Amino acid sequence: MTVIAYFLILRKFTFDGWFYAKVVRPLSAASYGTYLMHIMVLVVLAGRLKGSAPAPIAIAAIAVGSFAVSSLASIVIRKIPFVGKWVVG
């Protein structure tokens, strides 16, 4: 029953605003490339931040940094003609 209620509520939302067009759509289009390269970025960031900050802060910084760098790299690579389609999907 709860799932039906969530579905009926979410069905009323429209996805045509500025935030959806400028943030959600590009991140969604770059999600496969982000998935492919996040582990490389994660290893580099973890190596750099290891022991330099308390564990909870380091974990949060690594997670946010990994997402940001991987997503940005994926979006930039997607803009390269002929290459972006084959490299990051």
C-alpha positions as CSV (number, residue, x, y, z in Angstrom):
1,M,0.0,0.0,0.0
2,T,2.8,2.4,0.8
3,V,4.4,1.8,-2.6
4,I,1.1,2.7,-4.3
5,A,0.9,5.9,-2.3
6,Y,4.5,6.9,-3.2
7,F,3.8,6.2,-6.8
8,L,0.7,8.4,-6.8
9,I,2.6,11.2,-5.1
10,L,5.6,11.0,-7.4
11,R,3.4,10.9,-10.5
12,K,2.4,14.5,-9.8
13,F,5.9,15.9,-10.0
14,T,7.1,17.4,-13.3
15,F,10.7,17.3,-14.3
16,D,11.1,20.4,-16.4
17,G,12.7,22.9,-14.0
18,W,16.1,24.5,-14.1
19,F,17.7,22.1,-11.5
20,Y,16.5,19.1,-13.5
21,A,17.8,20.4,-16.8
22,K,21.1,21.7,-15.6
23,V,22.1,19.3,-12.8
24,V,20.1,16.0,-12.9
25,R,20.1,15.3,-16.6
26,P,23.9,15.8,-17.1
27,L,24.7,13.7,-14.1
28,S,22.3,11.1,-15.3
29,A,23.9,11.0,-18.7
30,A,27.3,10.7,-17.2
31,S,26.5,8.1,-14.6
32,Y,27.9,5.1,-16.4
33,G,31.2,6.9,-17.0
34,T,31.2,8.0,-13.4
35,Y,30.7,4.4,-12.3
36,L,33.6,3.2,-14.5
37,M,36.2,5.7,-13.2
38,H,35.2,6.3,-9.6
39,I,37.4,3.4,-8.3
40,M,40.5,5.0,-9.8
41,V,39.7,8.3,-8.3
42,L,38.8,6.7,-5.0
43,V,42.1,4.9,-4.7
44,V,44.1,8.1,-5.4
45,L,42.1,10.2,-2.9
46,A,42.2,7.6,-0.2
47,G,46.0,7.4,-0.6
48,R,46.3,11.1,-0.3
49,L,44.0,11.6,2.7
50,K,45.0,8.5,4.6
51,G,46.1,9.6,8.1
52,S,45.8,13.3,7.4
53,A,42.3,13.7,8.9
54,P,40.0,11.9,11.4
55,A,38.4,8.9,9.8
56,P,34.8,10.2,9.6
57,I,36.0,13.4,7.9
58,A,38.3,11.6,5.6
59,I,35.6,9.1,4.5
60,A,33.2,12.0,3.8
61,A,35.8,13.9,1.9
62,I,36.8,10.8,-0.2
63,A,33.2,10.0,-1.1
64,V,32.3,13.6,-2.1
65,G,35.6,14.1,-3.9
66,S,35.4,10.8,-5.7
67,F,31.8,11.6,-6.9
68,A,32.7,15.2,-7.9
69,V,35.9,14.4,-9.8
70,S,34.5,11.3,-11.5
71,S,31.3,13.0,-12.6
72,L,33.2,16.1,-13.9
73,A,35.7,14.0,-15.8
74,S,32.9,11.9,-17.3
75,I,30.9,15.0,-18.4
76,V,34.1,16.5,-20.0
77,I,35.0,13.3,-21.8
78,R,31.4,12.9,-23.1
79,K,31.8,16.3,-24.9
80,I,34.8,15.1,-27.0
81,P,33.4,14.1,-30.5
82,F,33.6,10.4,-31.5
83,V,35.6,9.6,-28.4
84,G,33.2,10.4,-25.6
85,K,30.5,8.0,-26.9
86,W,32.9,5.0,-26.8
87,V,34.9,5.8,-23.7
88,V,32.2,6.7,-21.1
89,G,29.1,5.4,-22.8
